[in-house]
Amino acid sequence: MTKHQLIGAEVSLYTGKLRCYLQYKNIPFEEIVASQDVFKNVILPRTGVSYIPIFITDEDNALQDTTEIIDALETRYKEQPVYPATPKQNLVSLLLETYGDEWLVIPAMHYRWNKPENREFAIGEFGRTSAPQASQDEQLAIGAETAKPFAGALPRLGVISEAVPAIEESYLALLAELDTHFAQHPFLLGTKPCMGDFGLIGPLYAHLYRDPYSGRLMEQHAPNVVAWVKRMIDPTPLSGEFLANDDVPDTLLPVLQRMLNEQGTVLKQTIDQVANWAKENDSNTIERVIGKSFFTIEDTNVSRLTFPYMQWMWQRCYDFYHAQSDKADIKKMLSSVNGFEDLLNYPVQNRIKRVNNKMEVER
Ligand SMILES: N[C@@H](CCC(=O)N[C@@H](CS)C(=O)NCC(=O)O)C(=O)O
């Protein structure tokens, strides 16, 4: 039997999420760099898409999408589940995974590509990943080329120059909120990481900690977040526990409020636009981008593209919430996060499902 393989890159946001999970769960794996050759010969033929990371199991199944990979592994490696067994904690964990995965890409991409020091570093890293055998000069040229679509993606996410002061203000405020939390708790919900921790570590490691300018910023503003990043990337495997009695620390409520204020409106627009798309199109396979959404960040109005995938992530929170027969404790917890319950009650009309690593709309 061969070992599991994680194919990804040190510089990649979602690879960091999965690597931290595998290390915490003590799942043996070998990491393979997603070079151009590996993309051509393995990633694309095995998954039909060109995302990283992918995970090839010891039984030679190729899986794509960190959430699906983790879910598949959780059914096999049952010790120390990363999904809390209690309702409030599991909901908060799912919400913060969705926030980290799908929203904190905004500050991650802003700082990586708009700060010259980070940009230069990232281009070198892209080159090193794409062509590990090439000379340094060749790597820089290849890196500049492969980085183009990533750097060019900023406006798609809402990272435009008018929004930059607000993006930075919001990120620094988030760091302050998380710093207060991690001063009191090693992880989001106790002494072990949950899905929410893995969602947050994606952007908060590869881009916002490891990129040099961002790393210094985090050290200056949020030493307790830095300490959490270090615990996440170098965990004591299978250790710790979630807080007793389904307790969710109050220090996480400002983070949920921030998520709601910024991402909440985009989630609603995504749900509406997916439903409209389903009415107007016969095909079930939905594109990666379907329209435009608007949001407000620190009083600045911004537009971005609409990604149906965000609804797929949201459905996990939505489904879990609606599956609870007794919502009293959740409602009590969310009562101080103005409007969150309203978001959770916003009906998902046409569900998104993932089929062979592509998204389909259900009718
Ligand atoms: N939701 C996916 C996202 C994967 C993803 O977007 N990975 C980035 C690299 S960190 C990528 O491959 N991007 C290529 C692209 O956007 O075309 C996951 O969790 O695995």
The ligand as an SDF file (V2000), in Angstrom:
LIG
                    3D

 20 19  0  0  0  0  0  0  0  0999 V2000
  -12.4200   25.2980   -2.2200 N   0  0  0  0  0  0  0  0  0  0  0  0
  -11.2050   24.7570   -2.7660 C   0  0  0  0  0  0  0  0  0  0  0  0
  -10.3310   25.8980   -3.2410 C   0  0  0  0  0  0  0  0  0  0  0  0
   -9.0470   25.4850   -3.8960 C   0  0  0  0  0  0  0  0  0  0  0  0
   -8.3360   26.6780   -4.5280 C   0  0  0  0  0  0  0  0  0  0  0  0
   -8.9570   27.6610   -4.9560 O   0  0  0  0  0  0  0  0  0  0  0  0
   -7.0080   26.5930   -4.5730 N   0  0  0  0  0  0  0  0  0  0  0  0
   -6.2240   27.6570   -5.1780 C   0  0  0  0  0  0  0  0  0  0  0  0
   -4.7980   27.6430   -4.6800 C   0  0  0  0  0  0  0  0  0  0  0  0
   -4.6420   27.9250   -2.9580 S   0  0  0  0  0  0  0  0  0  0  0  0
   -6.1660   27.3940   -6.6450 C   0  0  0  0  0  0  0  0  0  0  0  0
   -5.8150   26.3150   -7.0690 O   0  0  0  0  0  0  0  0  0  0  0  0
   -6.5550   28.3490   -7.4520 N   0  0  0  0  0  0  0  0  0  0  0  0
   -6.5310   28.2080   -8.8800 C   0  0  0  0  0  0  0  0  0  0  0  0
   -7.6730   28.9190   -9.4720 C   0  0  0  0  0  0  0  0  0  0  0  0
   -8.3500   29.6520   -8.7370 O   0  0  0  0  0  0  0  0  0  0  0  0
   -7.9000   28.7540  -10.6750 O   0  0  0  0  0  0  0  0  0  0  0  0
  -10.5420   23.9210   -1.6850 C   0  0  0  0  0  0  0  0  0  0  0  0
  -10.9240   24.0390   -0.5170 O   0  0  0  0  0  0  0  0  0  0  0  0
   -9.7110   23.0830   -2.0070 O   0  0  0  0  0  0  0  0  0  0  0  0
  1  2  1  0
  2  3  1  0
  2 18  1  0
  3  4  1  0
  4  5  1  0
  5  6  2  0
  5  7  1  0
  7  8  1  0
  8  9  1  0
  8 11  1  0
  9 10  1  0
 11 12  2  0
 11 13  1  0
 13 14  1  0
 14 15  1  0
 15 16  2  0
 15 17  1  0
 18 19  2  0
 18 20  1  0
M  END
$$$$
